[in-house]
Amino acid sequence: MNALKNLAVYCGSSPGQDPYFMTAAYELGELLATEQIGLVYGGASVGLMGAVANGCLSKNGSVTGVLPTFLKKKEIEHSGLGKLILVETMHERKRKMFDLSDAFVVLPGGFGTMEEFFEIITWSQLGLHSKPIIILNWHGFYNPLLSLIQNMVSSGFLKKENAALVQVLENSKDLLPTLQNYSPSKTEKWLSEDTV
């Protein structure tokens, strides 16, 4: 793939119960900064979102937050970012993060993280983009989701080729080599960007 400039990270605004997640998110941010890859994320100062941003900032990395104005009013925005883009809606936030990013990584999170993941993978399935999408399955957090995806395939609701659009890694150290070796799927899509 072309040079990776910016990576979107989808993750929880909560820390979760396993302290490993906060540590791993912070270290991921450090890794991105060390490799001079910009972080694009949801703009919050709390939970895994805050941890990955703080890790990146600790090594003088580039961090861009994209935050809806109604969440800014709840005072969860990260005040130390190099760039904070305010948008009006959640839809605008996702589109802006997509436009700014060359790849997408999913960390542990809740409904919001799942909503972002399923939209970006659906766009890929429909042929609207061919950017890499990676789940970091720390401590097996996403095992139930992966079982569900396999059940979608075996039940005939999802093509195996489309399930393979998601790459799953257990360890952050494998992230950059995986991204550097990424090549888009040759699977025929339903649509193309020209038809949407």
C-alpha positions as CSV (number, residue, x, y, z in Angstrom):
1,M,0.0,0.0,0.0
2,N,1.0,3.6,-0.3
3,A,2.9,5.3,2.6
4,L,0.8,5.2,5.8
5,K,0.4,8.8,6.9
6,N,-2.6,8.7,9.2
7,L,-4.3,5.9,11.1
8,A,-7.8,6.1,12.5
9,V,-8.3,4.4,15.8
10,Y,-11.8,3.4,17.0
11,C,-12.0,2.6,20.7
12,G,-14.0,3.1,23.9
13,S,-14.4,6.3,25.9
14,S,-14.3,4.1,29.0
15,P,-11.2,2.4,30.4
16,G,-12.8,-1.0,30.7
17,Q,-12.1,-3.4,33.7
18,D,-8.9,-4.9,32.4
19,P,-6.0,-2.4,33.1
20,Y,-4.1,-3.9,30.2
21,F,-6.3,-2.2,27.7
22,M,-5.4,1.3,28.9
23,T,-1.7,0.4,29.0
24,A,-1.9,-1.2,25.5
25,A,-3.7,1.8,24.1
26,Y,-1.1,4.2,25.5
27,E,1.7,2.1,24.0
28,L,-0.1,2.0,20.6
29,G,-0.1,5.8,20.6
30,E,3.6,5.8,21.5
31,L,4.3,3.4,18.6
32,L,2.4,5.6,16.1
33,A,4.4,8.7,17.1
34,T,7.7,6.8,17.0
35,E,6.9,5.6,13.5
36,Q,5.7,9.2,12.5
37,I,2.2,8.0,11.8
38,G,-0.5,10.5,12.6
39,L,-3.4,9.4,14.9
40,V,-6.9,10.3,13.9
41,Y,-9.5,9.5,16.6
42,G,-12.7,10.7,18.2
43,G,-11.2,13.6,20.2
44,A,-12.0,12.6,23.7
45,S,-9.7,12.8,26.8
46,V,-11.2,9.8,28.6
47,G,-11.0,6.0,28.4
48,L,-9.0,4.2,25.8
49,M,-9.5,7.2,23.5
50,G,-7.6,9.5,25.9
51,A,-5.0,6.8,26.5
52,V,-4.1,6.4,22.8
53,A,-4.0,10.1,22.3
54,N,-1.8,10.7,25.4
55,G,0.6,8.0,24.3
56,C,1.0,9.6,20.9
57,L,1.4,13.1,22.4
58,S,4.0,11.8,24.9
59,K,6.3,11.2,22.0
60,N,5.4,14.4,20.2
61,G,3.2,12.6,17.7
62,S,0.6,14.1,15.4
63,V,-2.9,13.7,16.9
64,T,-6.1,14.9,15.2
65,G,-9.4,14.6,17.1
66,V,-12.8,14.8,15.5
67,L,-15.5,15.6,17.9
68,P,-19.2,16.5,17.6
69,T,-20.0,19.8,19.2
70,F,-22.6,18.2,21.5
71,L,-19.9,16.0,23.1
72,K,-17.7,19.1,23.5
73,K,-20.4,20.5,25.7
74,K,-20.1,17.5,28.0
75,E,-16.5,18.5,28.5
76,I,-14.9,15.3,27.4
77,E,-12.8,16.9,24.6
78,H,-9.0,16.6,24.8
79,S,-7.6,20.0,25.4
80,G,-4.0,19.1,24.5
81,L,-4.4,18.1,20.9
82,G,-2.5,19.6,18.0
83,K,-5.7,19.7,16.0
84,L,-9.4,19.3,17.1
85,I,-12.0,19.3,14.4
86,L,-15.5,20.1,15.5
87,V,-18.4,18.7,13.5
88,E,-22.2,18.8,14.0
89,T,-23.1,15.1,13.8
90,M,-21.8,11.6,14.4
91,H,-22.2,11.0,10.7
92,E,-19.9,13.9,9.9
93,R,-17.4,12.7,12.5
94,K,-17.2,9.3,10.8
95,R,-16.9,10.8,7.3
96,K,-14.2,13.2,8.4
97,M,-12.2,10.4,10.1
98,F,-12.5,8.3,7.0
99,D,-11.3,11.2,4.7
100,L,-8.3,11.9,6.9
101,S,-7.2,8.2,7.4
102,D,-5.3,5.6,5.3
103,A,-6.3,2.7,7.5
104,F,-8.5,1.8,10.5
105,V,-7.8,0.0,13.7
106,V,-10.4,-1.2,16.2
107,L,-9.5,-1.5,19.9
108,P,-11.9,-2.6,22.7
109,G,-15.0,-0.5,23.1
110,G,-18.8,-0.5,23.3
111,F,-21.7,0.3,21.0
112,G,-20.0,3.4,19.5
113,T,-16.9,1.5,18.6
114,M,-19.0,-1.3,17.1
115,E,-21.0,1.2,15.1
116,E,-17.9,2.8,13.6
117,F,-16.4,-0.6,12.8
118,F,-19.5,-2.0,11.2
119,E,-19.9,1.1,9.0
120,I,-16.3,1.1,7.8
121,I,-16.4,-2.6,7.0
122,T,-19.7,-2.3,5.2
123,W,-18.3,0.5,3.1
124,S,-15.4,-1.8,2.2
125,Q,-17.8,-4.7,1.4
126,L,-19.7,-2.4,-0.9
127,G,-16.5,-1.3,-2.7
128,L,-16.5,2.3,-1.5
129,H,-12.9,2.0,-0.2
130,S,-10.1,-0.5,-0.1
131,K,-8.3,0.8,3.0
132,P,-7.1,-1.8,5.5
133,I,-9.3,-2.6,8.6
134,I,-7.7,-4.3,11.6
135,I,-9.1,-5.5,14.8
136,L,-6.5,-5.6,17.7
137,N,-8.0,-8.5,19.6
138,W,-6.2,-7.8,22.9
139,H,-6.7,-10.5,25.5
140,G,-9.3,-12.1,23.3
141,F,-11.7,-9.2,23.8
142,Y,-13.2,-9.7,20.3
143,N,-13.5,-13.5,20.3
144,P,-17.3,-13.4,20.6
145,L,-17.5,-10.9,17.7
146,L,-15.3,-13.1,15.6
147,S,-17.5,-16.1,16.4
148,L,-20.5,-14.1,15.3
149,I,-18.8,-13.2,12.0
150,Q,-18.0,-16.8,11.4
151,N,-21.7,-17.7,12.2
152,M,-22.8,-15.1,9.6
153,V,-20.6,-16.9,7.1
154,S,-21.7,-20.4,8.0
155,S,-25.4,-19.3,8.0
156,G,-25.1,-17.8,4.5
157,F,-25.5,-14.1,5.4
158,L,-21.9,-13.1,4.7
159,K,-19.5,-14.2,2.0
160,K,-16.2,-15.7,3.3
161,E,-14.3,-13.2,1.1
162,N,-16.1,-10.3,2.7
163,A,-15.4,-11.6,6.2
164,A,-11.7,-11.7,5.2
165,L,-11.8,-7.9,4.7
166,V,-11.2,-7.7,8.4
167,Q,-7.7,-8.6,9.6
168,V,-7.3,-9.7,13.2
169,L,-4.1,-9.3,15.3
170,E,-3.5,-10.3,18.8
171,N,-0.5,-8.0,19.4
172,S,0.2,-4.4,18.5
173,K,3.7,-5.2,17.4
174,D,2.3,-6.9,14.4
175,L,0.2,-3.9,13.3
176,L,2.7,-2.0,11.2
177,P,4.2,-5.0,9.4
178,T,0.6,-6.0,8.5
179,L,-0.2,-2.6,7.2
180,Q,3.0,-2.4,5.2
181,N,2.2,-5.7,3.5
182,Y,-1.4,-5.0,2.9
183,S,-2.9,-5.4,-0.6
184,P,-6.5,-4.7,-1.3
185,S,-8.9,-7.6,-1.9
186,K,-9.6,-8.6,-5.4
187,T,-13.1,-9.7,-4.5
188,E,-15.8,-8.3,-6.8
189,K,-17.9,-5.8,-5.0
190,W,-21.6,-4.9,-5.3
191,L,-20.9,-1.3,-6.1
192,S,-18.1,1.1,-7.0
193,E,-17.4,4.6,-5.9
194,D,-18.5,5.8,-9.4
195,T,-22.0,4.4,-8.9
196,V,-22.7,5.7,-5.4
